[in-house]
Amino acid sequence: MVASKEVEPLEHSSVELTVTVEKESAQKEYDDLVARYSKTLAIKGFRKGKVPPAILVQKFGDSLLDEASANLLENSLKEVFETIEQKPLPYSVPQLKDDVKLQIGESFTFTVTYDTFPEIKLGAYQQVEIEEPDAKITKDDEKRELDIIRDQNATVVEKKEGSAVAKDDIITVNYVELADDGTEKQGTRRQDFVFTVGTGYNLYKFDDEVIGMKKGEERTISKEYPSDFEYPELAGKKVTLKVAVTTIKEKQLPELDDELAQDVSSKYKTLQDLKDDVHKRLTDDLAARLRQGNVRSIMDAIIERSQIDLPQAMIDAELADTWHNFVAQNRVGEAQLLRILAGQGRSREQLYEEWKPSVTKNLKSRLAMDKISEREHIEATPEDIEAEIKRQAELANETVEKVREQLQKNDLMHYLEHDIKDKKVVDFLIASAVVKKGAKTSYVDVVQKNG
């Protein structure tokens, strides 16, 4: 069928493919189509299956040529893609460069463009020099963590009669927005609204204005909001509110002692047990975050040294996948989320633009790691897989057989193998890297950078 094919590379891993179908094959496709319809079509004045081809061509000539052209396009591309290396990505549909129509008695030539898997030219990836922050867990870090534990185990009680609202108090308020004439604006009244003063977890952000109020007190508040305020409906406006405090509660923190440790978990007998566990947990977390930062630094260096020209179709597919995950994380329907974004003056397209740099970087890292694993013959062995299943079973307090069955049932074995291989590639890169100690920094700074 195919007389010739020519592939011309374009930028961003796209190609232009020109195919010529020999005229005999093109004519046969057309003749077969006419013959088939002659036997199946019913046309007034002729018995079904007895329509002369000439009559068929006279009535449906253009449509027959269009259908024959479409068939030639589909069948010839299928033949060509089985013989060339530059195959289209699964999510890249070949686009016809120009409209084409079969001409009787002539060969059939057409050109399509599509995105292919990018060629990956790896730069040097061993002995990469990186700088690791010099961070250690301090007594302040441990105290901050213990304070969080105290807060999580605090009891909430009503403040003494006559006490005023202070920062960190948990208060219940009724509020409503007032119009210029002092009347209530319809739809703005809220009853029994609870929030912690100082968190800003209220639409109008009146935390500072309620400080000093007492239970049963009502206050009229005026606020002006900047033009870039996070809620567009209030941005650049001046608002008057009537706020009434109905309850004031405060947290009572437990003492830091053995009793608290035992309340946190039965595995702790003394406060020292809790402190030791906190220290270990923070130390492990710091090590994991430093490793995460090292991997990012290594991959940044490798990407900088490599040539990976991503096709647009690959970026678009990853952006679409990120959007679907974003919708799922927000636990609302796509239409509702789009309305929420519109209320904030944003759109899905704007999010795509914001995500594009990180998506592009992640794709390049993914491709580079796959190429490194291929070059270094890094694979997930049966022993690796079995060890990981056993580890997951222990964490889930399940049998190895049950975890394996669940992975197979949900078709997750492939992902498990990929994760294992990724970890081995990371281990390989870190082991070969030249890690230098950087400037002294705090655990909090490391968390913020690698959060």
N, C-alpha and C positions, 0 to 999 in steps of 0.2 A: 504493500500500500504506500508506504512512505518512500519517496524518491530521494529526498535529502532533508537534512536538518542542520541548523547552525545555531550555536549558543554563543551569545555575546554577553560578557559580564558587565553589570552596571554597578553604581555605587550602592552602599548599604546592603551588600549581599543579595541584590536583585539580579535577575538575568533577563535577557530578551531572547526568546526562542522563536526562530523562523522555520516553519515546516512546509515542505512541498509534497503534496500527494500526487503520484503519477496519474496522468489523465485517464488511463485505462481503469484504474481503481475508482477514480472520481465518477467516470461515466457509468461504471457498474453499480455504484451506490445509488445513482439517480435512476437507472433503468430498473433495478430491483425494487425501488420504492414505488415507481409507477406501476410495475407489474403487480405488486402486492395490493395496492389500492384498487387496481382494476378488478381484482377478484373479490374485494370486500365491500367496496362502496356501492350504495344504491343511488342512482341518478334517474330522475324522471325520464321515462321514454326507453329505459334500458333495464333488462332484468339484472338482479344482483349478481355480480361476478361476471357480467358480460359487457361491461363498459369498455369501449375501445380506448386504448391508450391515448390516441390523438384527441379524443373528446375530453379526457381527464386533464391532459396538458393544457388544452384550450381554456378550460374552466378554472383550473387551480395551478397554473404554471408557476407563478411567483411563490406560492406557498410550498410547492413541491421542491423548488430550488432552495428555499430557506431551510426546510427540514433536512434535505440532503446535505446542505452545508453544515448544519448543526451536528448531524451524525458523523460526517467526515472529521469535524473538529474533535469530537469526543473520542472517536476510535483511533485517530492518528496520534492524539496526545497520549492515550493509554499505551500505544505501541512505543512511542518515543521515550516515555518515562521509564519504561522497562529496560532501556538500553543506555541511558545517559546517567552520569553521576549527579548532575545538578537538578535534583528532584525538588519539587515545591514542598514547602512546609505543610503539614497537615491542615493548618488554619490559614494558608495563603492560597486563594482561588486565582488561577491564571486569568489575567485580564486581556481581552482582545484589544490589540493596539488600534486597529481600524476595522470598520465593518467590511465584511467580505461576503460574496455570494458566488456560488458555483456558476461557472460559464460552461455551457455544453461544449464538449469536444476539446476542453483545455484542462491543463493540470490545475490543481487547487492549492494556492499558497496563502498562508496566513502567519501572523506574528502575535505572540502573547508575551506578557511580562509577568513575573511572579518572584516571590521571595524564597531564598534557599537557606539551608543551614549555613551559618557563617564559617568561613575558614578561620581557624584559630592559630595565630603565629605567636607561640609562647616566648616571652622573654626569659631571662635568668630567674629561676625560682628557688634555688638553693643558696645557702649562705647569705640570706637577706638580712641586712642590718636594720634592727629596730630598737626603739628606746622604750623601756618599761618604767612607768612611774614608781618612785620609791615610796611605797605606802605600807603602813603597818596598823594593826588594830590597837587603839589606845584605850585608856581608862574612860575617856570621855565618850568614845564610841559605845563601850559596854554600858555606861550609865544611861546614855540616850536610849539604848535598846531596853534596858530595865525600866526606864520611865514609861516607855510605850506599853510594856507588859503591865505596869501598875495602872496605866490609864485604861487598858482593855479590861482590867478586873475591878475597876472603880464602881462604886454604887452611886446612883443618882438620887438625891433627896431634895425636898423643898427647902429653899432658903428661909431663914428666920423672918418672921413677920416684920415688915418695915425695911427690909434689906433692899438695896438698889441693884439694878442690873449692872453686871460687870463683864469684862471680857471672859470668854470661855463658859459663861453661864448658858444653860439650856432653857430657852424661854418659849412660851406660847403667846402668840399675838393674833389679834384681829386687825386687819388693815383694809383700806379702800383708797382709791385715787379720787381726788376732788377736782371738779371743774373750776373755772375762774370765778363762777358765782357761788362757790362753796357747796354745790350739790354733788352728790356721789355720781361718779361715772359708772354707767351700767357695765356689768361684766368684770369689774376690777376688784370686787370685794372678796376677801379671803378670810375664812373663819378657822380658828384653832390651828394656825400655821406654826410649826415647831422648827426651830433651828438653833444652832450653837453660835453665840455672838462672837464675831471675829472671823468666821469662816467665809462670809460673803455668800452663803447658800440661800440667797433670797433674791428675787427678781430686781428689786429696787435698790439693793445694797445699802440698807439703812442701819447697818450694824453700829456705826459710831453714834448715830442719832438717838438710839434707844438706851445707850449707856447712861446710867443714873436714874432711869425711870423706876418706879416702884409698882408692885402688883396693884392692879385696878386703875392705874394712871393712864390717861389718854393724852396724846400729844400730836400737834399738827406739825408736819415736817415739810420743808421745801428743799428740793435738791435740783441741781443743774448737772446734766450729763454731757460729757465730751462728745464731739462729733464722731469719734471712733469707738464709742461705747460698744461693748460686746453684744448688746441686744439692739438691733436696728430700730425697733419701735420706740426706744427711749433716746437714741443717739441725737445729741444736739438739742435736747428739749429740757424745759424746766417743769418739774412735776411737784404737785402738792399732795401729801398723803396724810391721812388720819390714822394713827396707830394706837392701839390699846394693848397693854400688857396684861395677860390674864393669869399666867403662872411664871414663877422664876425658880429654876432648879440649879443645883450645882453638883459637881462631881466630888465625891470624897474618896481620895486615893488610899489604898491599903498600905500598911507599913511594909517595908522591904525586909521580910523575915522568912523563917522556915515555913510558917503557915501559908504565906503567899506562894512559896515555891510548891508546896503540896497541893494548893488549889489549882495551880497552873497545870500540873500533870502528876499522876501517881508515880511516875518514874523518878521524880525528885523527892528526896528525903529531907534535904537541907537547902538553905539558901545558896550555899557554896556549890551544890550540885547544879542549881539553876544557872549560877554565874559561869561555871565551867562550860555548860552547854551553850550558853550565849556566846562565850569567847570562841568556842569551836565553830559554831554556826557562822559567826562573822568572819572568822579566819578562812573558812571554806568558801564563803561567798566572795571575799576579796580575791582569793586565788582564782576563782572562776571568772570574775570580772576582768582581772588582769590578763588572763588567758584570752578572753574574748577580745580585749583591746589589742593584744599581740597579734591575734589572727587577722583582725581588721587591718592592722598596719602592714602585715605581710602581704595580704591580698591587695591592698592599695598599691604597694610597690610592684607586685607582679603585673597588675593590670596596667600600671603606668608603663611598664617595659614591653607589654604585649600589644599585638594588633588584633582587635576583635571588632569587626564592623557589623554591628547588630542590624538585622533587617527590621523594618518598621512593623511588619506583621508580628514579630516575636515580642516587641515592646508593647504593641496594642493588646495582644493576648494576655500578657502579664498584668497590664493595667486593668483590664476587664476582670481578671481573677482577683486582683487587689480590691476592686470595687465590690465584688460579690462578698468577699470576706468582711469588708467594711460594713455592708448592709447587715450581714449576719451578726456581727459584733454589737451593732446598735439595737438589735432585736426589734426592729420595726420593718414594715414592708418597704419595698423600693420606692413606691410612689409617695409614701408618707415621708421617707427620708429626703426625697427630692424637694418636698414642700418645706420641710424644716430648713434645708440648706437655702432655699429661695428666700425664706424669711430672714436669713442671716446675710442675704445679698451674695450668696455663693452658688456655685453650680457644680455638677459632676465634671464638666470640662475643666473648671478651675482646679479641682482636686487632682485630676489627671496631670495637669501641668506641674502641680506641687509635688506629686509622687514620682514624676518621670525621672528626675536625677537619681533617686535612690533605687528605683526599679531598674534603671539602666545599669547602675553599678552592681546590683545584686545579680543580674543576669550575666554580666561579664565575669563576676566571681564564680558563679555556678559553672559556666562553660570552662573557665580556666581550671577549676578543680577537677572537672571531669577529664580534661585533657591531661592533667598531671597524673591522675590515677591510671589513665591509659598508658602513658609513657613509662610510668614506674611500675606497671603491672600490679597495682594495688587493688585487691578484690576482697569481698566479704566471704570468708571461707565457711564451710559448714560448721566448723568449731566456733567461729565468731558468732554465727547466727544462733547456735545452741546456747552459748554463754549469755547472749543478750536476752533471749527468751527466758532463761533461768533468772536473770536479774529482774526482768519485768514481773515475773511470777512472784518473786520474793517481795517486791515493793507492793504488789497488789494483794499479797497474802492468798495467792491462788496456786493451783498446781501447774506445772510446766505444760502438761497435756492440755489443760483448759486454755491457757494463754495461746498456745500454738494453734489450737482449734479456732479460737476467735480471730487470730491474725489471718488464717487461711480462709475462713468463712467470709471475712470482710475484704478479702483481696488486698491485704496490707503487707504481705511478705516482701513484695518488691520494694516498698518504701522502707521497710526494716533493713533490707540489704543495702539500700542506698545510704541510709543514715550511718550504718556501720562503716561503709566505705568512706564516707565523708569524714568521719571521725579519724579514720586511719590516715587519710590524706593530711588532715590538720596536724595530727601527731607527727607525721613525717616532716611537714613544713616547719613546725616549731622546733623539732629536734635538730634540724639543719640550720636554723636561723642563728644569727649572732645578736644576742640580746644584751643591750647595755642599760645600766641603771640611769634613769632620768632624774629629774628634780624631785625633791621630797614633796609629797602631797598627802592629803587626808583621805580616809576611807570614803567620806561623804563626796568628795570631788570625783573619786573613781566611780562611785555609784551614779552620780549625775552624768558623767561622760559616757558610761556604758549601761545606762538604765534601759 
